[in-house]
Amino acid sequence: MADKLRVIPLGGLGEIGKNMMVFELGEDLILVDAGLMFPEADMLGVDLVIPDVSYVANRIGKLRGIVITHGHEDHTGALPYVLPQLRLPNGKMPPIYCSRLTHGLISVKLHEHKLNKEADLHMVKMGQTVRLGKFTVEWVRVTHSIPDSAGLAIRTPVGNIFHTGDFKLDHTPIMGEPTDLLRIAELGREGVMLLLSDSTYAETPGYTPSEYVVGDALDQITAHSSGRVIIATFASLISRVQQIIDASYANGRHVFVTGRSMMDNVKMALKQKSR
């Protein structure tokens, strides 16, 4: 009798954040993403919400790896908290596979938690495939509000799965290339048994504008404001930081970056750009 494929969401369905999904087939299991969620207003005293990984911990001998779609906190932020719970039978942490910028952001995060020396972190290029037990995972380029985002083509003996990751159909992205629609169409012709798609704001009419619209707004603000301009953004939004710097430079302003995570991520991005 053929093994059954189990798809088990540990977070991220019906909620914004805490993205983590289990794919289990026979004696093999992989995790897609490991995100955190910020608490609701009534969660007094709670700083962060992370997925319950007890299902995986109880089957740790099956875990072949963790694959990450992109570097946002709701997809990577739980890694420092769940990795110590997911040590393999040999005592080591499971391998993590991700794209270049995501690799850099995770490295900074794990260094903050003193886990960087133990972590088994692997960089994957778009179009590359990784074999994890009965699963073969291909990284497919998608556009999102952070560069180096990926959808995942997951091939199994019982059928193919396409996990879109977070995406937006932005034909003029700030960094990187547009979504690889050609490759996605090829995967469709190949046959997809299961599509797992981002649906954020799917019930809202219209479409999401290009990130260039944000850049234009930042340019207007920095050009016409008489005093200092203070802008808050997530530390992982490297492309937004670049837009702020570009707008400031164009209008003769200096930029001061504050916040440990923000400073560490900017330094990391500069190192990656210089390579």
Contacts in CASP RR format, 6 or more apart in sequence:
PFRMAT RR
TARGET T0000
AUTHOR 0000-0000-0000
METHOD contacts of the structure
MODEL  1
MADKLRVIPLGGLGEIGKNMMVFELGEDLILVDAGLMFPEADMLGVDLVI
PDVSYVANRIGKLRGIVITHGHEDHTGALPYVLPQLRLPNGKMPPIYCSR
LTHGLISVKLHEHKLNKEADLHMVKMGQTVRLGKFTVEWVRVTHSIPDSA
GLAIRTPVGNIFHTGDFKLDHTPIMGEPTDLLRIAELGREGVMLLLSDST
YAETPGYTPSEYVVGDALDQITAHSSGRVIIATFASLISRVQQIIDASYA
NGRHVFVTGRSMMDNVKMALKQKSR
2 157 0 8 1.000
2 158 0 8 1.000
3 25 0 8 1.000
3 26 0 8 1.000
3 134 0 8 1.000
3 157 0 8 1.000
3 158 0 8 1.000
4 25 0 8 1.000
4 26 0 8 1.000
4 158 0 8 1.000
5 23 0 8 1.000
5 24 0 8 1.000
5 25 0 8 1.000
5 156 0 8 1.000
5 158 0 8 1.000
5 159 0 8 1.000
6 22 0 8 1.000
6 23 0 8 1.000
6 24 0 8 1.000
6 25 0 8 1.000
7 21 0 8 1.000
7 22 0 8 1.000
7 23 0 8 1.000
7 24 0 8 1.000
7 161 0 8 1.000
7 194 0 8 1.000
7 196 0 8 1.000
8 21 0 8 1.000
8 22 0 8 1.000
8 24 0 8 1.000
8 55 0 8 1.000
9 20 0 8 1.000
9 21 0 8 1.000
9 22 0 8 1.000
10 18 0 8 1.000
10 20 0 8 1.000
10 21 0 8 1.000
10 22 0 8 1.000
10 51 0 8 1.000
10 52 0 8 1.000
10 53 0 8 1.000
10 55 0 8 1.000
10 56 0 8 1.000
11 17 0 8 1.000
11 18 0 8 1.000
11 19 0 8 1.000
11 20 0 8 1.000
11 21 0 8 1.000
11 51 0 8 1.000
12 18 0 8 1.000
12 19 0 8 1.000
12 20 0 8 1.000
12 37 0 8 1.000
12 74 0 8 1.000
15 37 0 8 1.000
16 37 0 8 1.000
16 74 0 8 1.000
16 200 0 8 1.000
17 35 0 8 1.000
17 36 0 8 1.000
17 37 0 8 1.000
17 38 0 8 1.000
17 74 0 8 1.000
18 35 0 8 1.000
18 36 0 8 1.000
18 37 0 8 1.000
18 49 0 8 1.000
18 50 0 8 1.000
18 51 0 8 1.000
18 74 0 8 1.000
18 78 0 8 1.000
19 33 0 8 1.000
19 34 0 8 1.000
19 35 0 8 1.000
19 74 0 8 1.000
19 75 0 8 1.000
20 31 0 8 1.000
20 32 0 8 1.000
20 33 0 8 1.000
20 34 0 8 1.000
20 35 0 8 1.000
20 51 0 8 1.000
20 53 0 8 1.000
20 78 0 8 1.000
21 31 0 8 1.000
21 32 0 8 1.000
21 33 0 8 1.000
21 163 0 8 1.000
21 196 0 8 1.000
22 29 0 8 1.000
22 30 0 8 1.000
22 31 0 8 1.000
22 55 0 8 1.000
22 56 0 8 1.000
23 29 0 8 1.000
23 30 0 8 1.000
23 31 0 8 1.000
23 32 0 8 1.000
23 135 0 8 1.000
23 154 0 8 1.000
23 156 0 8 1.000
23 161 0 8 1.000
24 59 0 8 1.000
24 62 0 8 1.000
25 134 0 8 1.000
25 135 0 8 1.000
25 156 0 8 1.000
25 157 0 8 1.000
25 158 0 8 1.000
26 62 0 8 1.000
26 134 0 8 1.000
27 62 0 8 1.000
28 62 0 8 1.000
28 64 0 8 1.000
28 132 0 8 1.000
28 133 0 8 1.000
28 134 0 8 1.000
28 135 0 8 1.000
29 56 0 8 1.000
29 59 0 8 1.000
29 62 0 8 1.000
29 63 0 8 1.000
29 64 0 8 1.000
30 63 0 8 1.000
30 64 0 8 1.000
30 65 0 8 1.000
30 66 0 8 1.000
30 67 0 8 1.000
30 132 0 8 1.000
30 135 0 8 1.000
30 137 0 8 1.000
30 154 0 8 1.000
31 56 0 8 1.000
31 63 0 8 1.000
31 65 0 8 1.000
31 66 0 8 1.000
31 67 0 8 1.000
31 94 0 8 1.000
32 66 0 8 1.000
32 67 0 8 1.000
32 68 0 8 1.000
32 69 0 8 1.000
32 152 0 8 1.000
32 163 0 8 1.000
33 66 0 8 1.000
33 67 0 8 1.000
33 68 0 8 1.000
33 69 0 8 1.000
33 75 0 8 1.000
33 76 0 8 1.000
34 51 0 8 1.000
34 66 0 8 1.000
34 68 0 8 1.000
34 75 0 8 1.000
34 76 0 8 1.000
34 77 0 8 1.000
34 78 0 8 1.000
34 79 0 8 1.000
34 82 0 8 1.000
35 50 0 8 1.000
35 51 0 8 1.000
35 73 0 8 1.000
35 74 0 8 1.000
35 75 0 8 1.000
35 76 0 8 1.000
35 77 0 8 1.000
35 78 0 8 1.000
35 79 0 8 1.000
36 48 0 8 1.000
36 49 0 8 1.000
36 50 0 8 1.000
36 73 0 8 1.000
36 74 0 8 1.000
36 77 0 8 1.000
36 78 0 8 1.000
36 81 0 8 1.000
37 48 0 8 1.000
37 49 0 8 1.000
37 50 0 8 1.000
37 74 0 8 1.000
38 48 0 8 1.000
38 49 0 8 1.000
39 45 0 8 1.000
39 46 0 8 1.000
39 47 0 8 1.000
39 48 0 8 1.000
39 49 0 8 1.000
43 49 0 8 1.000
48 81 0 8 1.000
50 77 0 8 1.000
50 78 0 8 1.000
50 81 0 8 1.000
50 82 0 8 1.000
51 78 0 8 1.000
51 82 0 8 1.000
53 82 0 8 1.000
53 85 0 8 1.000
53 86 0 8 1.000
56 63 0 8 1.000
56 86 0 8 1.000
57 85 0 8 1.000
57 86 0 8 1.000
60 86 0 8 1.000
60 87 0 8 1.000
60 88 0 8 1.000
60 89 0 8 1.000
61 88 0 8 1.000
61 89 0 8 1.000
63 86 0 8 1.000
63 88 0 8 1.000
63 94 0 8 1.000
64 94 0 8 1.000
64 95 0 8 1.000
64 132 0 8 1.000
64 133 0 8 1.000
64 135 0 8 1.000
65 94 0 8 1.000
65 95 0 8 1.000
65 96 0 8 1.000
65 97 0 8 1.000
65 132 0 8 1.000
66 79 0 8 1.000
66 94 0 8 1.000
66 95 0 8 1.000
66 96 0 8 1.000
66 97 0 8 1.000
67 96 0 8 1.000
67 97 0 8 1.000
67 98 0 8 1.000
67 130 0 8 1.000
67 132 0 8 1.000
67 137 0 8 1.000
67 152 0 8 1.000
68 75 0 8 1.000
68 76 0 8 1.000
68 96 0 8 1.000
68 97 0 8 1.000
68 98 0 8 1.000
68 99 0 8 1.000
68 102 0 8 1.000
68 106 0 8 1.000
69 75 0 8 1.000
69 149 0 8 1.000
69 150 0 8 1.000
69 151 0 8 1.000
69 152 0 8 1.000
69 163 0 8 1.000
69 165 0 8 1.000
69 166 0 8 1.000
70 76 0 8 1.000
70 99 0 8 1.000
70 102 0 8 1.000
70 144 0 8 1.000
70 146 0 8 1.000
70 148 0 8 1.000
70 149 0 8 1.000
70 150 0 8 1.000
70 165 0 8 1.000
70 166 0 8 1.000
71 98 0 8 1.000
71 101 0 8 1.000
71 102 0 8 1.000
71 105 0 8 1.000
71 106 0 8 1.000
71 146 0 8 1.000
71 148 0 8 1.000
71 149 0 8 1.000
71 236 0 8 1.000
72 144 0 8 1.000
72 146 0 8 1.000
72 166 0 8 1.000
72 234 0 8 1.000
72 236 0 8 1.000
73 234 0 8 1.000
73 236 0 8 1.000
75 166 0 8 1.000
76 102 0 8 1.000
76 105 0 8 1.000
76 106 0 8 1.000
76 109 0 8 1.000
76 236 0 8 1.000
77 109 0 8 1.000
79 96 0 8 1.000
79 106 0 8 1.000
79 109 0 8 1.000
79 110 0 8 1.000
80 109 0 8 1.000
80 110 0 8 1.000
80 112 0 8 1.000
80 113 0 8 1.000
80 115 0 8 1.000
83 93 0 8 1.000
83 94 0 8 1.000
83 110 0 8 1.000
83 115 0 8 1.000
83 118 0 8 1.000
83 119 0 8 1.000
84 93 0 8 1.000
84 115 0 8 1.000
86 93 0 8 1.000
86 94 0 8 1.000
87 93 0 8 1.000
88 94 0 8 1.000
92 118 0 8 1.000
92 120 0 8 1.000
93 115 0 8 1.000
93 118 0 8 1.000
93 119 0 8 1.000
93 120 0 8 1.000
94 120 0 8 1.000
95 120 0 8 1.000
95 121 0 8 1.000
95 122 0 8 1.000
96 106 0 8 1.000
96 119 0 8 1.000
96 120 0 8 1.000
96 121 0 8 1.000
96 122 0 8 1.000
97 122 0 8 1.000
97 124 0 8 1.000
97 130 0 8 1.000
97 137 0 8 1.000
98 106 0 8 1.000
98 121 0 8 1.000
98 122 0 8 1.000
98 123 0 8 1.000
98 124 0 8 1.000
99 123 0 8 1.000
99 124 0 8 1.000
99 125 0 8 1.000
99 126 0 8 1.000
99 139 0 8 1.000
99 148 0 8 1.000
99 149 0 8 1.000
99 150 0 8 1.000
100 123 0 8 1.000
100 125 0 8 1.000
100 148 0 8 1.000
100 272 0 8 1.000
101 146 0 8 1.000
101 147 0 8 1.000
101 148 0 8 1.000
101 238 0 8 1.000
101 269 0 8 1.000
101 272 0 8 1.000
102 148 0 8 1.000
103 121 0 8 1.000
103 122 0 8 1.000
103 123 0 8 1.000
104 268 0 8 1.000
104 272 0 8 1.000
105 236 0 8 1.000
105 238 0 8 1.000
105 265 0 8 1.000
105 268 0 8 1.000
106 119 0 8 1.000
106 121 0 8 1.000
107 116 0 8 1.000
107 121 0 8 1.000
107 268 0 8 1.000
108 261 0 8 1.000
108 264 0 8 1.000
108 265 0 8 1.000
108 268 0 8 1.000
110 116 0 8 1.000
110 119 0 8 1.000
110 121 0 8 1.000
111 264 0 8 1.000
112 260 0 8 1.000
112 261 0 8 1.000
112 264 0 8 1.000
122 130 0 8 1.000
124 130 0 8 1.000
124 139 0 8 1.000
125 139 0 8 1.000
126 139 0 8 1.000
126 140 0 8 1.000
126 141 0 8 1.000
126 150 0 8 1.000
126 180 0 8 1.000
127 138 0 8 1.000
127 139 0 8 1.000
127 140 0 8 1.000
127 141 0 8 1.000
127 183 0 8 1.000
128 138 0 8 1.000
128 139 0 8 1.000
129 136 0 8 1.000
129 137 0 8 1.000
129 138 0 8 1.000
129 139 0 8 1.000
130 136 0 8 1.000
130 137 0 8 1.000
134 156 0 8 1.000
134 157 0 8 1.000
135 154 0 8 1.000
135 155 0 8 1.000
135 156 0 8 1.000
136 154 0 8 1.000
136 155 0 8 1.000
136 156 0 8 1.000
137 152 0 8 1.000
137 153 0 8 1.000
137 154 0 8 1.000
137 155 0 8 1.000
138 152 0 8 1.000
138 153 0 8 1.000
138 154 0 8 1.000
138 155 0 8 1.000
139 150 0 8 1.000
139 151 0 8 1.000
139 152 0 8 1.000
140 150 0 8 1.000
140 151 0 8 1.000
140 152 0 8 1.000
140 153 0 8 1.000
140 162 0 8 1.000
140 180 0 8 1.000
140 183 0 8 1.000
140 184 0 8 1.000
140 187 0 8 1.000
141 149 0 8 1.000
141 150 0 8 1.000
141 151 0 8 1.000
141 177 0 8 1.000
141 179 0 8 1.000
141 180 0 8 1.000
141 183 0 8 1.000
142 149 0 8 1.000
142 150 0 8 1.000
142 151 0 8 1.000
142 164 0 8 1.000
142 165 0 8 1.000
142 166 0 8 1.000
142 167 0 8 1.000
142 179 0 8 1.000
142 180 0 8 1.000
143 149 0 8 1.000
143 167 0 8 1.000
143 168 0 8 1.000
143 169 0 8 1.000
143 170 0 8 1.000
143 173 0 8 1.000
143 177 0 8 1.000
143 178 0 8 1.000
143 179 0 8 1.000
144 165 0 8 1.000
144 166 0 8 1.000
144 167 0 8 1.000
144 168 0 8 1.000
145 168 0 8 1.000
145 211 0 8 1.000
145 237 0 8 1.000
145 239 0 8 1.000
145 240 0 8 1.000
146 236 0 8 1.000
146 237 0 8 1.000
146 238 0 8 1.000
146 239 0 8 1.000
147 173 0 8 1.000
147 174 0 8 1.000
147 175 0 8 1.000
147 176 0 8 1.000
147 238 0 8 1.000
147 239 0 8 1.000
148 176 0 8 1.000
149 165 0 8 1.000
149 166 0 8 1.000
149 167 0 8 1.000
150 165 0 8 1.000
151 162 0 8 1.000
151 163 0 8 1.000
151 164 0 8 1.000
151 165 0 8 1.000
151 167 0 8 1.000
152 161 0 8 1.000
152 162 0 8 1.000
152 163 0 8 1.000
152 165 0 8 1.000
153 160 0 8 1.000
153 161 0 8 1.000
153 162 0 8 1.000
153 187 0 8 1.000
154 160 0 8 1.000
154 161 0 8 1.000
154 162 0 8 1.000
154 163 0 8 1.000
155 161 0 8 1.000
158 193 0 8 1.000
159 193 0 8 1.000
159 194 0 8 1.000
160 187 0 8 1.000
160 190 0 8 1.000
160 191 0 8 1.000
160 192 0 8 1.000
160 193 0 8 1.000
160 194 0 8 1.000
161 192 0 8 1.000
161 193 0 8 1.000
161 194 0 8 1.000
161 195 0 8 1.000
161 196 0 8 1.000
162 184 0 8 1.000
162 187 0 8 1.000
162 188 0 8 1.000
162 192 0 8 1.000
162 194 0 8 1.000
162 195 0 8 1.000
162 196 0 8 1.000
163 196 0 8 1.000
164 195 0 8 1.000
164 196 0 8 1.000
164 197 0 8 1.000
164 198 0 8 1.000
165 196 0 8 1.000
165 198 0 8 1.000
166 198 0 8 1.000
166 200 0 8 1.000
167 179 0 8 1.000
167 198 0 8 1.000
168 208 0 8 1.000
169 178 0 8 1.000
169 179 0 8 1.000
169 207 0 8 1.000
169 208 0 8 1.000
170 178 0 8 1.000
170 179 0 8 1.000
170 208 0 8 1.000
170 210 0 8 1.000
170 211 0 8 1.000
171 178 0 8 1.000
171 210 0 8 1.000
172 178 0 8 1.000
172 210 0 8 1.000
172 211 0 8 1.000
172 212 0 8 1.000
173 210 0 8 1.000
173 211 0 8 1.000
173 239 0 8 1.000
174 211 0 8 1.000
174 212 0 8 1.000
174 215 0 8 1.000
174 239 0 8 1.000
174 242 0 8 1.000
174 243 0 8 1.000
175 238 0 8 1.000
175 239 0 8 1.000
175 242 0 8 1.000
201 208 0 8 1.000
211 239 0 8 1.000
211 243 0 8 1.000
214 240 0 8 1.000
214 243 0 8 1.000
215 243 0 8 1.000
215 246 0 8 1.000
215 247 0 8 1.000
218 231 0 8 1.000
218 243 0 8 1.000
218 244 0 8 1.000
218 247 0 8 1.000
219 247 0 8 1.000
219 250 0 8 1.000
219 251 0 8 1.000
221 229 0 8 1.000
221 247 0 8 1.000
222 229 0 8 1.000
222 247 0 8 1.000
222 248 0 8 1.000
222 250 0 8 1.000
222 251 0 8 1.000
222 253 0 8 1.000
223 247 0 8 1.000
223 250 0 8 1.000
223 251 0 8 1.000
229 248 0 8 1.000
229 253 0 8 1.000
231 244 0 8 1.000
233 240 0 8 1.000
233 241 0 8 1.000
233 244 0 8 1.000
234 240 0 8 1.000
235 259 0 8 1.000
235 261 0 8 1.000
235 262 0 8 1.000
235 264 0 8 1.000
235 265 0 8 1.000
236 265 0 8 1.000
238 265 0 8 1.000
238 266 0 8 1.000
238 269 0 8 1.000
241 257 0 8 1.000
241 262 0 8 1.000
241 265 0 8 1.000
241 266 0 8 1.000
241 269 0 8 1.000
244 255 0 8 1.000
245 255 0 8 1.000
248 254 0 8 1.000
248 255 0 8 1.000
249 255 0 8 1.000
257 263 0 8 1.000
257 266 0 8 1.000
END
